[in-house]
């Protein structure tokens, strides 16, 4: 975002910026960075369960990971 700012590109009016990681620091950036994705702890829990199912010979199902979207100033003109 700093490179865009250096080039006088307005966020979010000219370009929206979104990250796919739920990093807590994103809310403190200027402008606040929109995040989308899955919480790491939820992802780990699902993957551990899938590993146990595989080891125990159970059929694997497609994981249902809850996605989230935290819209902040980097993608929305407030």
C-alpha positions, 0 to 999 in steps of 0.5 A: 500500500505504501508503494501505491501511496508513493505513486499517488494512487488513491486507495480505495477510489482507484484501487481496492486492496484485500489480503487473504490472511487474517493478520491482526495488524491489518486493522492498524494500517492506514488505510485499514486493510480488508482481510478475507480468509479462514482463521488459522486456528480453525484451519489447523483444527480441520486439517488435524481432523482430516489427518486423523480420519486418514490414519484411521481409514475413514473416507475424507470429506471436503472440509467446510472452512468458515470464511470471513471478510473484514471490510476496512478502508482499503476496499471500501469508500466509507 
